[in-house]
């Protein structure tokens, strides 16, 4: 249970940071959906997606390798070479990808993004480089479980980039150009600060580069690069196809609905995923496989304890939240919420279920399964979008997530399985469904008042049901309440 307490503590750090960053999303969401037209908001999402994909290529699996091998190199007292090797490699690879991307943008059909946005992609070469190097340095902090500093940097970067971008759009450079110029200014500033800190502390020296460390990390990380690309395609290929088949206005509706759902679900997904990996790898190295299995069993149970009410609660109030934040012009996007939220929740579960492939270093299977899911996703989108519009894209995403989770769990459990606590999981699911039905029937007051009433009633119903029927949670709550009295 000690490791679970550590997980909860570090997850709470990530959760705090994620809530603060999610607040930035909620703050910027109504601003961006109002200062940009529905079409421009769709293009904003499409361009940001492109940046995600190219940046993942430029990362080359280095952040994942840092987290995976940190404990081993720390035990061998070789962290200086570890830091230096990954930083130098990231700088060279990111620089090369950024230059190649800039050259490729000269060949892209400018009409695809519209005449007013034809040169936007060319700006991204700088962002690719800065984002990759910043991601490498912050991965060192994550691997070392310095969650507070990691969160502080992430929060400053998030709010800084949004603040500068929105400021430029309002007062200096109108439209999408102003927004992305602000992103570049903020990205360069954060990178210089991180590099100054790293070199000043002596953690990174160009002379410490080790080809052998890099070779071993590439064997592990390169398949994960392909898997990450697959994940991005699985998440975002539909946006390119919506733009192709339907145009920028339906794309804007889809992006708005998808983004809002993501803001909510990532509050749970992000903290657990980021805190879990360094902890279970440390347990594996220091305590062995059996303790790792127990840790993953408990992690999966408590993850679903929180994930179920968040997912079903959002589906129940999503339309009200969308109308309040994005205005009525985006209200049609609410039809995709059930498919997107349930799909993301299922995929989030796979991040715990698939750890056997990482433990046994079978990352090539992660890549093969992800590519297969991408092909399923693209095929379904091509079939469904022309007939069902953005609803078809959401349905394709859900089916693809189910396919990916089932297949990857099957192969991961062949390598390294752990017990699934079905009794408690079913209890949490039933409690969440009862909460969902109850919240859907609530209609009290105005728009904001009704939303707050629904959220409050949902929290009380779910909390009471879990406390009544789960003796472990009840005991923990009682112990916590008793400790506060001391």
SULJODA-V905084 format. One record per residue. RES is the residue in one small letter. SS is DSSP state (H for helix, E for strand, - for the rest). OMEGA is omega in whole degrees, 0 to 359 (NA if undefined). Layout:
RES&SS&OMEGA  RES&SS&OMEGA
This chain:
x&-&179  x&H&181  x&H&177  x&H&177  x&H&177  x&H&178  x&H&180  x&H&180  x&H&182  x&H&176  x&H&178  x&H&176  x&H&179  x&H&180  x&H&178  x&H&178  x&H&181  x&H&177  x&H&179  x&H&179  x&H&176  x&H&176  x&H&176  x&H&177  x&H&179  x&H&178  x&H&183  x&H&183  x&H&178  x&H&178  x&H&183  x&H&180  x&H&179  x&H&181  x&H&176  x&-&173  x&-&178  x&H&179  x&H&179  x&H&177  x&H&175  x&H&177  x&H&176  x&H&178  x&H&181  x&H&180  x&H&178  x&H&176  x&H&178  x&H&178  x&H&178  x&H&185  x&H&182  x&H&179  x&H&178  x&H&175  x&H&183  x&H&177  x&H&173  x&-&179  x&-&184  x&H&179  x&H&179  x&H&178  x&H&178  x&H&181  x&H&184  x&H&189  x&H&185  x&H&183  x&H&181  x&H&181  x&H&175  x&H&178  x&H&179  x&-&180  x&-&181  x&-&185  x&H&180  x&H&176  x&H&179  x&H&180  x&H&186  x&H&182  x&H&184  x&H&179  x&H&180  x&H&180  x&H&180  x&H&181  x&H&182  x&H&183  x&H&180  x&H&178  x&H&179  x&H&180  x&H&180  x&H&179  x&H&180  x&H&180  x&H&179  x&H&180  x&H&181  x&H&181  x&H&179  x&-&183  x&-&185  x&-&177  x&-&185  x&H&182  x&H&181  x&H&180  x&-&182  x&-&185  x&H&183  x&H&186  x&H&192  x&-&183  x&-&183  x&H&184  x&H&181  x&H&180  x&H&192  x&H&180  x&H&179  x&H&180  x&H&178  x&H&182  x&H&183  x&H&181  x&H&181  x&H&181  x&H&177  x&H&179  x&H&178  x&H&181  x&H&180  x&H&175  x&H&174  x&H&180  x&H&179  x&H&181  x&H&180  x&-&178  x&-&174  x&-&190  x&H&182  x&H&179  x&H&177  x&H&181  x&H&181  x&H&180  x&H&180  x&H&181  x&H&179  x&H&180  x&H&182  x&H&183  x&H&179  x&H&182  x&H&179  x&H&181  x&H&180  x&H&182  x&H&181  x&H&178  x&H&180  x&H&180  x&H&183  x&H&193  x&H&187  x&-&186  x&-&185  x&-&172  x&H&184  x&H&179  x&H&179  x&H&180  x&H&185  x&H&171  x&H&176  x&H&177  x&H&180  x&H&180  x&H&180  x&H&181  x&H&179  x&H&181  x&H&180  x&H&181  x&H&180  x&H&178  x&H&180  x&H&180  x&H&178  x&H&180  x&H&184  x&H&181  x&H&180  x&H&180  x&-&180  x&-&181  x&-&184  x&-&175  x&-&181  x&H&180  x&H&182  x&H&181  x&-&181  x&-&178  x&H&182  x&H&177  x&H&181  x&H&180  x&H&180  x&H&181  x&H&179  x&H&178  x&H&178  x&H&191  x&H&184  x&H&175  x&H&178  x&H&173  x&H&179  x&H&178  x&H&179  x&H&175  x&H&178  x&H&179  x&H&180  x&H&176  x&H&179  x&H&182  x&H&196  x&H&180  x&H&181  x&H&181  x&H&177  x&H&181  x&H&175  x&H&177  x&H&181  x&H&186  x&H&191  x&-&181  x&-&190  x&H&182  x&H&173  x&H&177  x&H&178  x&H&177  x&H&182  x&H&181  x&H&180  x&H&179  x&H&181  x&H&181  x&H&181  x&H&178  x&H&181  x&H&178  x&H&184  x&H&185  x&H&181  x&H&174  x&H&179  x&H&186  x&H&187  x&H&183  x&H&182  x&H&182  x&H&182  x&H&181  x&H&188  x&H&190  x&H&178  x&H&183  x&H&184  x&H&176  x&H&175  x&H&177  x&H&181  x&H&182  x&H&189  x&H&185  x&H&176  x&-&189  x&H&184  x&H&178  x&H&177  x&H&178  x&H&180  x&H&180  x&H&181  x&H&176  x&H&180  x&H&179  x&H&181  x&H&179  x&H&184  x&H&175  x&H&181  x&H&174  x&H&180  x&H&186  x&H&182  x&H&181  x&H&178  x&H&182  x&H&183  x&H&177  x&H&180  x&H&178  x&H&182  x&H&186  x&H&187  x&H&181  x&H&179  x&H&181  x&H&180  x&H&180  x&H&182  x&H&187  x&H&189  x&H&182  x&-&187  x&H&183  x&H&178  x&H&190  x&H&180  x&H&182  x&H&184  x&H&182  x&H&182  x&H&187  x&H&183  x&H&182  x&H&182  x&H&184  x&H&179  x&H&178  x&H&180  x&H&178  x&H&178  x&H&179  x&H&178  x&H&178  x&H&181  x&H&179  x&H&174  x&H&184  x&H&186  x&-&187  x&H&177  x&H&179  x&H&177  x&H&180  x&H&180  x&-&177  x&-&177  x&-&185  x&H&178  x&H&177  x&H&176  x&H&182  x&H&182  x&H&181  x&H&180  x&H&178  x&H&178  x&H&179  x&H&178  x&H&179  x&H&176  x&H&182  x&H&181  x&H&179  x&H&179  x&H&178  x&H&179  x&H&180  x&H&191  x&H&184  x&H&180  x&H&183  x&H&187  x&H&178  x&-&183  x&H&176  x&H&177  x&H&178  x&H&179  x&H&178  x&H&178  x&H&178  x&H&180  x&H&181  x&H&180  x&H&178  x&H&178  x&H&179  x&H&182  x&H&184  x&H&180  x&H&184  x&H&184  x&H&177  x&H&178  x&H&182  x&H&179  x&H&181  x&H&172  x&H&181  x&H&185  x&-&184  x&-&172  x&-&186  x&-&175  x&-&182  x&-&187  x&H&184  x&H&181  x&H&180  x&H&177  x&H&177  x&H&181  x&H&180  x&H&179  x&H&179  x&H&180  x&H&179  x&H&177  x&H&177  x&H&181  x&H&181  x&H&181  x&H&182  x&H&180  x&H&182  x&-&183  x&-&175  x&-&186  x&-&173  x&-&180  x&-&187  x&H&181  x&H&180  x&H&179  x&H&179  x&H&180  x&H&178  x&H&179  x&H&180  x&H&181  x&H&180  x&H&179  x&H&180  x&H&182  x&H&182  x&H&182  x&H&181  x&H&181  x&H&180  x&H&180  x&H&180  x&H&182  x&H&190  x&H&179  x&-&185  x&H&179  x&H&178  x&H&179  x&H&180  x&H&179  x&H&179  x&H&179  x&H&179  x&H&179  x&H&180  x&H&180  x&H&180  x&H&179  x&H&181  x&H&183  x&-&NA
